[in-house]
Amino acid sequence: MHMNLRTAVSNIHRDPLWWRKVLIGGALCLTVFGMPWAAGLVMQSYDNVRRGYPTPLPPGGDWSTRYIIGFMALMIDFVFFLLPVMVVGFVVLCGSLALALSTTRMSLSAPGMVGLAIIALYWLFMFGISVAPVSRLIYAADGRAEETMNMQTIRDALHPEVRADYARARLRSLPAYLPALLLGLLCWLVLTGALPGALLAALVLLWLTLSALLYAHLVVAQLYATIAHEKRLYI
């Protein structure tokens, strides 16, 4: 039987230093330049769980190695999630310029709305079919990020033998994102409230939001890597 959300959370909490690792990772993400370290922690967690070691979380170890691993993981995300957005943005810009130079009365905001809808649907599709977790499993197995930056990752995510398992893992992972979502909303409300000390409070909330997002990614690693371990995938 595949891992449920409670088991995934329990595995994380069995590490007595889990909260410290998550908060440090969130603080490093806050600097932007530290994001690869947090991504590296998640990548190493994928690797440990798929090998049958779901707890504890990866130790501190070699920071430089973790940073490089995380940087390559973020490059995979860039290829699948940000590069297409840049392409759509370029097409929208060209469409807006074409409208501006034409005699049509169509609103110039129309291409932008269409572009946002395309991006939202694309992200929803990629999130739903578990492209990010599957790409990390492939990367954890062979250590070559370039092997994941192609259609093979999507084919693996949609493979008939595992797509139902991945779909269940995705549904089980959704509650893990709620704390980050709520903290992010609270951060935005504080920042737009223009109250005394709002900037400092928003900064703290942003740190907690990024920490909660890192925690959610660790939960996702537990859920998906367990499937790989049980089905003997990527060994």
Phi, psi and chi 1 to 4 in degrees:
 res  aa     phi    psi   chi1   chi2   chi3   chi4
   1 MET       -  136.8  179.3  178.6  -68.0      -
   2 HIS   -73.1  157.6  -61.7  -46.4      -      -
   3 MET   -65.3  140.4 -178.1 -176.8  -66.0      -
   4 ASN  -100.0  176.7   56.7   34.2      -      -
   5 LEU   -63.2  -40.4 -179.2   61.1      -      -
   6 ARG   -62.0  -43.0  172.1  178.9  -73.8 -175.4
   7 THR   -65.3  -40.6  -55.7      -      -      -
   8 ALA   -60.8  -44.4      -      -      -      -
   9 VAL   -66.2  -41.1  170.1      -      -      -
  10 SER   -61.6  -39.7  -62.9      -      -      -
  11 ASN   -61.9  -40.3  -74.3  -20.9      -      -
  12 ILE   -65.9  -43.5  -65.9  173.2      -      -
  13 HIS   -75.4  -12.8  -70.7 -168.1      -      -
  14 ARG   -68.7  -20.2  -74.7 -165.7 -175.7   98.1
  15 ASP   -79.9  114.1 -175.8  -17.0      -      -
  16 PRO   -63.3  -16.9   22.5  -32.9      -      -
  17 LEU  -104.9   16.5  -61.1  178.3      -      -
  18 TRP   -59.2  -43.1   71.7  -93.3      -      -
  19 TRP   -65.3  -35.5   57.7  -86.9      -      -
  20 ARG   -68.5  -43.0 -176.4 -175.1  -58.8  178.3
  21 LYS   -64.3  -39.1  -65.0  174.4 -177.5  178.3
  22 VAL   -68.4  -44.3  168.0      -      -      -
  23 LEU   -68.3  -37.8  -69.9  176.9      -      -
  24 ILE   -65.6  -41.7  -69.4  175.3      -      -
  25 GLY   -61.6  -40.3      -      -      -      -
  26 GLY   -64.6  -39.7      -      -      -      -
  27 ALA   -65.0  -39.5      -      -      -      -
  28 LEU   -67.3  -37.4  -70.8  169.5      -      -
  29 CYS   -62.6  -32.4  -72.3      -      -      -
  30 LEU   -62.1  -27.8 -163.2   60.8      -      -
  31 THR   -83.6   -6.2   68.5      -      -      -
  32 VAL    70.9  -52.1  178.3      -      -      -
  33 PHE   -64.8  -19.5  -65.1  104.6      -      -
  34 GLY   -90.9   -0.7      -      -      -      -
  35 MET   -58.5  -39.0  -68.4 -179.2   67.6      -
  36 PRO   -59.5  -32.3  -27.7   37.0      -      -
  37 TRP   -64.1  -44.5 -175.2   90.7      -      -
  38 ALA   -64.3  -41.6      -      -      -      -
  39 ALA   -63.3  -35.1      -      -      -      -
  40 GLY   -66.2  -37.4      -      -      -      -
  41 LEU   -61.2  -43.6  174.4   65.3      -      -
  42 VAL   -64.3  -42.8  175.5      -      -      -
  43 MET   -61.3  -44.0  -84.6  -58.3  -49.2      -
  44 GLN   -66.9  -30.0  -70.2  177.3  -27.4      -
  45 SER   -68.3  -40.6 -175.0      -      -      -
  46 TYR   -55.6  -46.9  -90.0   99.8      -      -
  47 ASP   -64.5  -43.7 -166.9   36.6      -      -
  48 ASN   -63.8  -44.9  -73.5   -6.2      -      -
  49 VAL   -68.0  -41.1  177.5      -      -      -
  50 ARG   -66.6  -22.6   77.1  176.6 -175.7   86.4
  51 ARG   -86.0   -5.6  -67.3  174.2 -176.9  -89.0
  52 GLY    99.6   18.5      -      -      -      -
  53 TYR  -124.1   77.7  -55.4  101.7      -      -
  54 PRO   -74.0  -15.1   27.6  -34.6      -      -
  55 THR  -147.7  148.0 -170.2      -      -      -
  56 PRO   -78.4 -179.0   33.1  -37.4      -      -
  57 LEU   -66.2  156.2  -65.6  176.3      -      -
  58 PRO   -54.7  137.7  -25.9   34.9      -      -
  59 PRO   -71.7  174.5   27.8  -34.9      -      -
  60 GLY   -56.0  -58.0      -      -      -      -
  61 GLY    58.7 -146.7      -      -      -      -
  62 ASP   -83.7  107.4 -171.9  -14.0      -      -
  63 TRP   -65.3  -37.1  -80.7   55.7      -      -
  64 SER   -66.5  -41.7   59.1      -      -      -
  65 THR   -63.8  -44.5  -60.6      -      -      -
  66 ARG   -62.0  -37.7  178.5  171.5  -67.1  177.4
  67 TYR   -64.5  -43.6 -167.1   92.3      -      -
  68 ILE   -65.2  -44.1  -66.6  171.6      -      -
  69 ILE   -59.6  -45.1  -66.4  172.1      -      -
  70 GLY   -66.4  -36.9      -      -      -      -
  71 PHE   -62.1  -42.6  179.9   80.8      -      -
  72 MET   -67.9  -35.1  -63.9  -53.0  -61.6      -
  73 ALA   -63.7  -39.2      -      -      -      -
  74 LEU   -68.0  -31.7  -67.7  177.4      -      -
  75 MET   -65.1  -36.0  -73.0  -59.7  -62.8      -
  76 ILE   -62.7  -44.5  -62.0  171.4      -      -
  77 ASP   -60.4  -38.9  -73.5  -16.6      -      -
  78 PHE   -60.4  -44.2  174.5   81.0      -      -
  79 VAL   -64.4  -42.3  169.3      -      -      -
  80 PHE   -85.9  -30.4  -78.2  115.2      -      -
  81 PHE  -114.7  -31.1  -67.5   94.3      -      -
  82 LEU  -102.3  -37.7  -64.6 -177.6      -      -
  83 LEU   -59.8  -45.0 -171.9   58.1      -      -
  84 PRO   -61.2  -33.7  -25.3   35.9      -      -
  85 VAL   -64.4  -39.9  172.4      -      -      -
  86 MET   -63.7  -39.1  -65.3  171.2   63.9      -
  87 VAL   -65.1  -46.4  172.6      -      -      -
  88 VAL   -62.6  -40.5  171.5      -      -      -
  89 GLY   -61.6  -39.2      -      -      -      -
  90 PHE   -65.5  -41.8  177.7   75.6      -      -
  91 VAL   -64.3  -41.6  172.6      -      -      -
  92 VAL   -63.2  -41.5  167.5      -      -      -
  93 LEU   -61.9  -44.0  177.2   61.2      -      -
  94 CYS   -63.2  -40.1  -67.8      -      -      -
  95 GLY   -64.5  -39.7      -      -      -      -
  96 SER   -65.8  -40.3  -61.7      -      -      -
  97 LEU   -66.1  -38.6  -70.2  175.0      -      -
  98 ALA   -63.4  -39.9      -      -      -      -
  99 LEU   -66.9  -38.7  -76.6  176.3      -      -
 100 ALA   -65.1  -30.6      -      -      -      -
 101 LEU   -91.2   -8.6  -64.0  173.9      -      -
 102 SER   -94.6  178.3   69.6      -      -      -
 103 THR   -98.5    4.0   57.3      -      -      -
 104 THR   -66.8  152.0 -179.2      -      -      -
 105 ARG   -97.4    7.7  -65.8 -174.8  177.9 -179.1
 106 MET   -62.0  139.7 -177.3 -177.8  -65.6      -
 107 SER   -61.2  138.7  171.7      -      -      -
 108 LEU   -68.5  -16.3  -70.8  178.0      -      -
 109 SER   -79.7  -13.1   64.1      -      -      -
 110 ALA   -58.5  -49.4      -      -      -      -
 111 PRO   -59.7  -37.3  -23.0   34.5      -      -
 112 GLY   -64.4  -41.3      -      -      -      -
 113 MET   -65.1  -41.5  -63.9  -60.7  -66.4      -
 114 VAL   -63.9  -42.5  172.2      -      -      -
 115 GLY   -62.2  -43.4      -      -      -      -
 116 LEU   -63.0  -38.8  -72.4  175.7      -      -
 117 ALA   -64.8  -41.7      -      -      -      -
 118 ILE   -63.5  -44.4  -67.7  173.7      -      -
 119 ILE   -62.8  -44.5  -69.2  170.2      -      -
 120 ALA   -61.8  -44.2      -      -      -      -
 121 LEU   -66.3  -38.4  -70.0  173.4      -      -
 122 TYR   -64.8  -48.3  173.3   78.4      -      -
 123 TRP   -61.4  -41.3  -83.4   -8.8      -      -
 124 LEU   -62.7  -41.3 -177.0   61.3      -      -
 125 PHE   -64.2  -47.8  173.1   73.7      -      -
 126 MET   -65.4  -37.8  -62.0  -63.7  -86.9      -
 127 PHE   -66.4  -42.1 -179.3   82.6      -      -
 128 GLY   -66.1  -36.3      -      -      -      -
 129 ILE   -89.3    3.8   67.0  172.1      -      -
 130 SER    69.3   38.7  -53.6      -      -      -
 131 VAL   -62.6  -44.4  164.0      -      -      -
 132 ALA   -61.8  -50.9      -      -      -      -
 133 PRO   -61.7  -40.0  -22.6   33.7      -      -
 134 VAL   -65.9  -41.5  172.7      -      -      -
 135 SER   -62.6  -35.4   67.3      -      -      -
 136 ARG   -70.7  -34.9  -82.4  159.2  171.3   70.7
 137 LEU   -64.3  -42.8  -75.0  171.7      -      -
 138 ILE   -63.7  -44.8  -62.2  172.5      -      -
 139 TYR   -64.2  -40.8  179.2   29.8      -      -
 140 ALA   -64.0  -31.9      -      -      -      -
 141 ALA   -76.8  -45.6      -      -      -      -
 142 ASP  -109.1   -8.5   60.8   27.8      -      -
 143 GLY    70.2   12.8      -      -      -      -
 144 ARG  -120.5  106.7  -65.5 -177.0  -66.3  176.3
 145 ALA   -63.2  -32.2      -      -      -      -
 146 GLU   -63.4  -23.0   64.4  -86.0   11.7      -
 147 GLU   -69.9  -16.5  -66.9  -64.1  -35.1      -
 148 THR   -97.4  -13.6   70.6      -      -      -
 149 MET   -89.0   51.7  -59.6 -179.1 -169.7      -
 150 ASN  -153.8 -176.8   50.8   50.8      -      -
 151 MET   -69.6  -13.8  -69.0  -60.5  -64.9      -
 152 GLN   -61.7  -35.5 -176.0   59.7   45.9      -
 153 THR   -61.4  -44.0  -63.4      -      -      -
 154 ILE   -66.3  -39.3  -63.4  178.1      -      -
 155 ARG   -63.8  -39.7  -74.1 -167.2  -70.2  -92.9
 156 ASP   -64.9  -40.5  -78.0    6.3      -      -
 157 ALA   -65.1  -30.4      -      -      -      -
 158 LEU  -101.2   10.8  -64.8  174.6      -      -
 159 HIS   -61.7  133.4 -164.0  -77.5      -      -
 160 PRO   -55.7  -29.8  -24.5   33.8      -      -
 161 GLU   -76.0  -19.7  -67.7 -175.7    4.3      -
 162 VAL  -128.6  -10.1  -69.3      -      -      -
 163 ARG   -62.7  -33.5   62.6 -171.2  178.0 -166.4
 164 ALA   -67.8  -37.9      -      -      -      -
 165 ASP   -66.0  -42.9  -62.3  -44.0      -      -
 166 TYR   -64.5  -37.6  -71.5  156.9      -      -
 167 ALA   -63.3  -42.2      -      -      -      -
 168 ARG   -65.5  -39.8  -77.4 -168.8  -70.2  -92.2
 169 ALA   -63.6  -39.1      -      -      -      -
 170 ARG   -64.3  -43.3  176.0   51.3   74.9 -157.7
 171 LEU   -63.9  -40.1  -71.9  174.2      -      -
 172 ARG   -68.5  -24.7  -70.6  167.9  178.6  166.1
 173 SER   -82.0  -18.0   73.1      -      -      -
 174 LEU   -57.6  -44.2  -67.2 -179.9      -      -
 175 PRO   -60.1  -25.1  -24.7   35.5      -      -
 176 ALA   -66.4  -22.5      -      -      -      -
 177 TYR   -85.1  -12.8  -70.5   95.2      -      -
 178 LEU   -61.1  -44.6  -74.0  177.9      -      -
 179 PRO   -57.9  -42.2  -26.2   35.7      -      -
 180 ALA   -64.5  -39.9      -      -      -      -
 181 LEU   -64.1  -45.3 -178.4   62.9      -      -
 182 LEU   -68.2  -41.4  -65.8  175.3      -      -
 183 LEU   -65.8  -38.6  -75.6  167.1      -      -
 184 GLY   -63.7  -41.0      -      -      -      -
 185 LEU   -64.9  -42.1  177.8   59.9      -      -
 186 LEU   -64.1  -38.6 -176.8   58.7      -      -
 187 CYS   -60.6  -43.8  176.5      -      -      -
 188 TRP   -65.7  -40.7 -179.0   79.5      -      -
 189 LEU   -65.0  -40.5  -68.0  174.4      -      -
 190 VAL   -66.8  -42.4  168.5      -      -      -
 191 LEU   -65.9  -35.3 -167.1   59.2      -      -
 192 THR   -88.7   -3.2   56.7      -      -      -
 193 GLY   -79.5  -16.4      -      -      -      -
 194 ALA    54.5   39.8      -      -      -      -
 195 LEU   -94.6  158.2  -61.4  173.9      -      -
 196 PRO   -58.6  132.7  -24.7   34.4      -      -
 197 GLY    76.7   10.6      -      -      -      -
 198 ALA   -64.6  -37.1      -      -      -      -
 199 LEU   -64.5  -44.5 -175.1   59.4      -      -
 200 LEU   -66.1  -43.0  178.7   59.3      -      -
 201 ALA   -62.9  -40.5      -      -      -      -
 202 ALA   -65.3  -35.8      -      -      -      -
 203 LEU   -65.1  -43.1 -173.5   64.1      -      -
 204 VAL   -64.2  -42.7  172.6      -      -      -
 205 LEU   -65.7  -35.9  -74.7  170.0      -      -
 206 LEU   -65.0  -40.6 -179.3   58.0      -      -
 207 TRP   -59.5  -45.3  167.3   42.4      -      -
 208 LEU   -67.6  -34.4  -65.5  176.7      -      -
 209 THR   -62.6  -46.9  -60.7      -      -      -
 210 LEU   -66.7  -35.2  -66.2  171.9      -      -
 211 SER   -65.2  -42.4  -61.0      -      -      -
 212 ALA   -65.8  -35.0      -      -      -      -
 213 LEU   -67.8  -39.6 -174.6   59.0      -      -
 214 LEU   -62.1  -41.9  173.6   58.5      -      -
 215 TYR   -59.8  -43.3 -178.7   88.7      -      -
 216 ALA   -61.4  -40.1      -      -      -      -
 217 HIS   -65.8  -33.7  -72.4  165.6      -      -
 218 LEU   -68.7  -36.4  -69.5  170.5      -      -
 219 VAL   -64.1  -44.0  170.5      -      -      -
 220 VAL   -59.8  -41.5  170.5      -      -      -
 221 ALA   -59.7  -41.2      -      -      -      -
 222 GLN   -61.8  -44.9  -67.9  -80.3  -23.6      -
 223 LEU   -67.4  -47.9  -66.4  170.6      -      -
 224 TYR   -78.0  -40.2  -79.2   85.2      -      -
 225 ALA   -67.9  -27.1      -      -      -      -
 226 THR   -64.6  -38.9  -63.5      -      -      -
 227 ILE   -61.0  -45.5  -65.0  173.2      -      -
 228 ALA   -61.5  -39.5      -      -      -      -
 229 HIS   -67.2  -44.3  174.9   69.9      -      -
 230 GLU   -70.9  -33.4  -67.7  179.0  -11.4      -
 231 LYS   -95.4    2.6  -69.7 -174.2  171.5  -69.6
 232 ARG    59.3   44.3  -52.6  -63.0  -66.8  169.6
 233 LEU   -92.6  148.0  -58.7  173.5      -      -
 234 TYR    54.3   54.9  -51.0  116.9      -      -
 235 ILE  -113.3      -   55.7  176.5      -      -
